[in-house]
Structure formats: structure tokens, C-alpha cells
Amino acid sequence: MFELIALVVVALYVLQTLLYVVATYRKFPRLSEEELPSASVVVAVRDEQGVIVRCLDALDKLEYPEGKLEIIIIDDHSTDNTGHLVKEFIKNRPRFKLVEGQEPVAHLRGKSNALVQGLRVAKGEVILTTDADCKVNPLWAKTMASYFTKDTGLCGGMTCQETGNPFKGMQHLDFMYLLGAGSGTVNAGIPLSVIGNNMAYSRAAYDETGGYESMPFSVTEDSQLLAAISALKKYKIIYPLDKDALIESLPVEGILQLYKQKKRWSIGGLNVPLHGIAVLVTAFLAHLLAVAILPFFTSTGLTLIASIISVDLIFLTSVVYRLKLLSTIRYFPFFELYYFVYVITFPFILLFSKSVEWKGRQF
């Protein structure tokens, strides 16, 4: 019976992953450049003096119709030189606006509170968000905004990470896997997740949800907004796999920082809808049972592990190939080893600790 259960669960995982592959190929209508809506890029920053100029320089190079784009930087009570660097950079750059972080709005804290401060002054019909550790490409805003045809409420974008060694490459493929799965579930009509460092949404849809002020506090405000817009059952939610909307972020430098990042994301993932829980449970059980069965049914266990590795490789190759990042698949062995450990252990970690640290704050 144990062997049969393991076979069924791994088969479900394989089918689930192949569904992602198919759904990421979905195409969506786009606006012409003349039809592009007004847009506001909103970036919340806190203690980012080491990366903020890189981020601002990339934002400054964004291509967009004259007079239709504004870039709003919210300094969320930085304790370092971030605010000064932003003020110096944006001098004589009229598209930029700096907003000083204010006291918390209602129950909000951290990043969601900072975003609300920026959204209060944003004038764009479409809101685009990214993070201070990200470098957007010049076509990013234009590409993301072009997907906002009639009734589009939210659009997700892909984020890769700087590579160069196995630890960085592993994190890059982790992003590709998680965001590829996000694209697959959204485009299959079962929205599960997006990432706030590459996301856009219509101001009308956001306002109709009541904004972050009307939502329970979450350390993953991006997925929370996805759920809120989805619950309206009025707007289209899409996640095109478009290389022109790709941005690059910086990987964390050590295991401890990676642990904190994954813990924050995992805790936020506990709030996903029922179909999201089913997806997460399937992945957890497939990896756990494939490893657990090895001592008892070695041949079956090896077959199940090989099946998981094979379908993960197919999925990731499909994603990085279309994003013109195929060379990064060389880091796959490091990613797969990490992913087995991560998927199996993190559910147990969350049973005992749900505290989160972000930018020097505890949540």
C-alpha cells in the first residue's frame, strides 16, 4: 500500500508539473505603443545603499511614451544613506518622485505600509512594482503595461537572478521554478502566486479591492493582492512568459539569508487558497515519499526520484530556453539537491516557528 501511495502521489506531481509547462505557453493580446496607459512604477526601499543606485539607473533607462510614466521611490525609514542617494540621483530627472515613509496606516507594517504611501500619490492607470535589488531592462514597463487590455487586473512577470557560482545559480533556478509554477497556475486559471519585484496591476482593480488597508497584514503582500483581485471575479489575471518583461535581482550571499528569505515566503504561502494548498501538499508528499520509500523498495524509490528529477528538468529547461537563459541550466544538479531538502524540511520548520525577519524588523 505504501508503495502504491508513493507511485500515485509522484504521478500527480509529474502531471502537475507538465500542466505548468503547457500553461506557460499561453499567449495574450497586447496593446500597441500608442494605446499604452499611463503608468506608475512604485518601489519601496529600506536600507538599500549598496544597491539603490543600480536600481535607479536601470529605472532611468525605461522606454515609455513621453509624459505617461512616473517613478515613485518610497524611503521606508532607512537608517543608512539610501535616502540621500535617492535625492541626489533624482535631481533634474522629472519622472522620479521621492516619498518619505510615514507612520503606519491602520494595521499595516513594513513593505505594505510603504507601498500604500506611494500609491496615495501615484497617478498611473497601471501600477508596476519592483524592488531595490532589481535591475529592470529598458523594455520592462512598456512590455508589462502592454498586457493591460480590457478587464486585465493583474500581470505577473519573470525575475531571474545574477549567477556566477553554484550557490547563485541554484537561487536563480529556484526563482525560475517558483515563478514558472506561478505562471503555470495563473495561466491555467488557478492563480497561486506572483512576485512583487516584477508585478503590475490596474489601479481600478486595486482600488476595488479596498487596497492593502482593507486586507489582513501579510509578509507577502504580492500574493495577498493577487488573491484579493482574483476574489473580485471581474478581472483577468495573467502571467506571460515574456523575455522583454524579464528583470534581474541579486541573490542572497549566504545560507542564513537564504533561510530567512524562504521562511518569509513559506509563511506567506500558508495563506494561499485551497487549490494552492493542494499544489504544495502534492509537491511535499511526492518528494518525501520518494525518499522515504528508498530503504524498503529501492528500485521503486529510484524510479520515483528519477521521475521527479526528469520532469523538473523538462520544466526548467522550457522556462529558461524561452527567456534566453538556457546556459544557466548547468546549475540544475545544485538546484535539484537543494529543492529536495527545501521541500521536505520547510513544512516541519514552520510547525515550530512562524516569526519573520525583514529589513531589520520582526513580524
C-alpha positions in Angstrom: 0.0 0.0 0.0 2.8 2.4 0.9 4.5 1.7 -2.5 1.2 2.4 -4.3 0.5 5.6 -2.5 4.0 6.8 -3.4 3.5 6.0 -7.0 0.2 7.8 -7.2 1.5 10.9 -5.5 4.6 11.2 -7.6 2.4 10.6 -10.7 0.2 13.6 -9.6 3.3 15.7 -9.2 4.6 14.8 -12.6 1.2 15.7 -14.2 1.0 18.9 -12.2 4.4 20.0 -13.4 3.6 19.1 -17.0 0.5 21.2 -16.7 2.8 24.2 -15.7 4.8 23.6 -18.9 1.7 23.7 -21.1 0.1 26.7 -19.4 3.3 28.8 -19.6 2.9 28.8 -23.4 -0.4 30.6 -23.3 -0.4 33.9 -25.3 -2.3 37.1 -24.5 -3.4 40.1 -26.6 -1.4 43.3 -26.2 -1.8 47.0 -26.7 0.1 48.9 -29.3 2.6 51.6 -28.1 0.1 54.3 -29.0 -2.5 52.6 -26.7 -0.3 52.2 -23.7 -2.0 53.6 -20.5 -0.3 56.0 -18.0 1.8 54.0 -15.6 3.4 54.5 -12.2 6.4 52.5 -11.1 6.3 52.1 -7.3 9.4 51.0 -5.4 9.6 50.7 -1.6 13.2 50.8 -0.3 14.7 50.4 3.2 18.5 50.4 3.9 19.5 49.7 0.3 22.5 52.0 0.0 24.6 49.2 -1.6 22.1 48.6 -4.5 19.8 51.6 -4.8 21.9 53.4 -7.5 22.0 50.3 -9.7 18.2 50.1 -9.4 17.6 53.8 -10.1 20.0 53.8 -13.1 18.1 51.0 -14.7 14.7 52.7 -14.0 16.0 55.9 -15.6 16.6 54.0 -18.8 13.0 52.8 -19.1 11.4 53.4 -22.5 7.8 54.7 -22.4 5.7 57.3 -24.2 6.5 60.8 -23.2 4.6 62.1 -20.2 2.9 58.7 -19.4 5.4 57.3 -16.9 6.3 58.3 -13.3 8.7 56.5 -11.0 7.9 56.8 -7.2 10.5 55.8 -4.7 9.3 55.4 -1.1 12.1 55.6 1.6 10.8 53.4 4.3 12.6 54.9 7.3 16.1 53.9 6.1 18.8 54.1 8.7 21.6 54.3 6.2 22.5 56.6 3.3 19.7 55.3 1.0 17.5 58.5 1.2 20.4 60.8 0.4 21.5 58.7 -2.6 17.9 58.7 -4.0 17.7 62.5 -3.6 21.0 63.1 -5.4 20.1 60.7 -8.2 16.6 62.1 -9.0 17.8 65.7 -9.3 16.8 67.0 -12.7 15.0 63.8 -13.5 11.3 64.8 -13.6 10.0 61.3 -14.0 11.2 60.5 -10.4 9.5 61.3 -7.2 10.7 60.6 -3.6 8.1 59.9 -0.9 9.3 59.9 2.7 7.8 57.0 4.7 5.2 58.0 7.2 3.7 56.3 10.3 1.8 53.1 9.7 -1.6 53.3 8.1 -4.2 51.4 10.0 -2.8 47.9 10.8 -0.1 47.9 8.1 3.6 47.5 8.7 6.8 47.2 6.7 6.6 47.0 3.0 2.8 47.0 2.5 2.7 50.2 4.6 5.4 51.8 2.4 3.6 50.8 -0.8 0.4 52.4 0.4 2.3 55.7 1.0 3.5 55.6 -2.7 0.1 54.5 -4.0 -1.5 57.5 -2.4 0.4 59.8 -4.8 0.6 57.5 -7.8 -1.4 58.8 -10.8 -0.9 55.9 -13.3 -3.7 53.8 -14.7 -1.3 50.8 -14.3 0.9 50.3 -11.2 4.2 48.5 -11.7 6.3 47.3 -8.8 9.9 46.1 -8.4 12.5 46.1 -5.6 15.7 48.0 -4.9 17.9 44.9 -5.5 16.5 44.6 -9.0 17.7 45.8 -12.4 14.9 46.3 -14.9 15.5 46.1 -18.6 14.6 49.2 -20.7 11.5 47.4 -22.2 10.1 46.2 -18.9 7.5 48.9 -18.2 6.3 49.1 -21.8 6.0 45.3 -22.1 4.2 44.8 -18.8 1.7 47.7 -19.5 1.0 46.4 -23.0 -0.8 43.4 -21.5 -3.5 45.6 -19.9 -6.2 45.2 -22.4 -9.8 45.5 -21.3 -10.5 43.8 -18.0 -6.9 42.8 -17.2 -6.5 43.3 -13.5 -3.0 41.9 -12.7 0.0 40.7 -14.7 3.0 38.8 -13.3 6.5 39.0 -14.7 9.6 36.8 -14.5 12.6 37.6 -12.4 16.0 35.9 -12.8 19.0 36.2 -10.6 22.6 37.1 -11.1 24.6 33.9 -11.5 28.3 33.1 -11.4 28.8 30.2 -9.0 26.7 27.2 -7.9 25.1 28.9 -4.9 23.9 31.9 -7.0 23.0 29.6 -9.9 20.9 27.4 -7.6 19.0 30.5 -6.4 18.5 31.6 -10.0 16.9 28.3 -11.0 14.8 28.4 -7.8 13.4 31.7 -9.0 12.8 30.2 -12.4 11.0 27.2 -10.9 8.8 29.1 -8.5 7.9 31.9 -10.9 7.4 29.4 -13.7 5.0 27.5 -11.5 3.3 30.8 -10.7 2.9 31.5 -14.4 1.6 27.9 -15.0 -1.1 28.1 -12.2 -2.2 31.6 -13.1 -2.5 30.8 -16.8 -4.3 27.6 -16.1 -7.0 29.6 -14.3 -6.0 28.7 -10.7 -3.9 31.7 -9.5 -1.4 30.8 -6.8 1.4 33.3 -6.6 3.2 36.2 -8.2 6.3 38.1 -7.0 6.2 41.7 -6.0 9.6 42.6 -7.6 8.0 42.1 -11.0 4.3 42.7 -11.0 1.8 45.1 -12.5 -1.9 45.7 -11.7 -4.6 48.1 -12.8 -5.3 50.9 -10.4 -9.0 50.3 -10.9 -8.7 46.7 -9.8 -6.6 47.7 -6.8 -9.0 50.3 -5.7 -11.9 48.0 -6.0 -10.3 45.6 -3.5 -10.2 48.4 -1.0 -6.4 48.4 -1.1 -3.9 47.0 1.3 -5.6 48.9 4.1 -8.6 46.6 3.8 -6.6 43.3 3.7 -5.1 41.5 6.7 -1.5 42.2 7.2 0.8 39.8 5.4 4.6 39.5 4.9 3.9 38.5 1.3 1.7 41.4 0.2 2.1 40.5 -3.5 0.3 37.1 -3.3 -2.3 38.7 -1.0 -3.1 41.3 -3.6 -3.3 38.5 -6.2 -5.9 36.7 -4.1 -7.9 39.9 -3.5 -8.1 40.8 -7.2 -8.9 37.1 -8.0 -11.7 37.2 -5.4 -13.4 40.0 -7.3 -14.1 37.6 -10.1 -14.2 40.5 -12.5 -10.7 41.0 -13.8 -8.3 38.8 -15.9 -5.1 37.7 -14.1 -2.3 36.7 -16.5 1.3 35.7 -16.2 3.0 35.7 -19.7 6.5 34.2 -20.0 7.9 37.2 -21.9 11.7 37.8 -22.0 11.1 41.6 -22.6 9.5 41.8 -19.2 12.3 39.9 -17.5 14.3 41.6 -14.7 17.3 40.6 -12.8 17.6 40.6 -9.0 20.6 39.9 -6.7 20.9 36.6 -4.9 21.5 36.4 -1.1 25.0 35.9 0.0 24.7 33.1 2.5 22.7 30.2 3.8 21.3 32.1 6.7 20.0 34.9 4.5 18.5 32.3 2.1 16.8 30.6 5.1 15.2 33.8 6.2 14.0 34.6 2.7 12.5 31.2 2.1 10.9 31.2 5.6 9.2 34.5 4.9 7.9 33.3 1.5 6.8 30.0 3.0 4.8 31.7 5.8 3.1 33.9 3.2 2.4 30.8 1.2 0.3 29.4 4.1 -2.4 31.9 3.1 -2.9 30.6 -0.4 -6.4 29.3 -1.4 -7.4 25.6 -1.2 -6.1 24.7 -4.6 -2.8 26.3 -3.7 -2.6 24.1 -0.6 -3.3 21.0 -2.8 -0.4 22.0 -5.1 2.0 22.5 -2.1 1.0 19.3 -0.4 1.4 17.3 -3.6 5.0 18.6 -4.0 5.8 17.9 -0.4 4.4 14.4 -0.3 6.0 13.4 -3.7 9.5 14.4 -2.6 9.1 12.9 0.9 7.6 9.6 -0.2 10.1 9.2 -3.0 13.0 9.5 -0.5 11.2 7.6 2.3 10.5 4.5 0.2 14.1 4.0 -0.8 15.1 1.8 2.1 12.1 -0.5 1.6 11.5 -0.6 -2.2 14.9 0.6 -3.6 14.0 0.1 -7.3 10.7 1.9 -7.0 12.3 4.7 -4.9 15.0 5.3 -7.5 12.4 5.3 -10.3 10.2 7.9 -8.4 13.2 10.1 -7.7 14.3 9.9 -11.4 10.8 10.8 -12.4 10.8 13.9 -10.2 14.2 15.0 -11.4 13.3 14.4 -15.1 10.0 16.4 -15.0 11.8 19.2 -13.1 14.5 19.3 -15.7 11.9 19.4 -18.5 10.0 22.3 -16.9 13.1 24.4 -16.1 14.6 23.9 -19.5 11.4 25.0 -21.1 11.3 28.2 -19.0 15.0 29.3 -19.3 15.1 28.5 -23.0 12.3 30.9 -23.8 13.8 33.6 -21.6 17.2 33.2 -23.5 18.9 31.9 -20.3 19.4 28.3 -21.4 23.1 28.3 -20.3 22.0 28.6 -16.7 20.5 25.0 -16.8 24.0 23.9 -15.9 23.2 24.7 -12.3 20.3 22.2 -12.3 22.1 19.5 -10.2 22.7 22.0 -7.4 19.1 23.3 -7.6 17.6 19.8 -7.5 19.6 18.8 -4.5 18.6 22.0 -2.7 14.9 21.6 -3.8 14.6 18.1 -2.3 15.9 19.3 1.0 13.8 22.5 1.0 10.5 20.9 0.0 10.8 18.2 2.6 12.2 20.1 5.6 10.4 23.5 5.5 6.9 22.3 6.4 8.4 20.8 9.6 10.2 24.1 10.3 7.0 26.1 10.0 5.3 23.8 12.6 7.6 25.3 15.3 8.4 28.8 14.2 6.4 31.4 12.2 8.3 34.6 13.1 9.8 36.5 10.2 12.7 39.0 10.0 12.7 41.5 7.1 14.9 44.5 6.8 15.8 44.5 10.5 12.1 44.2 11.6 10.4 41.2 13.3 6.9 40.2 12.1 
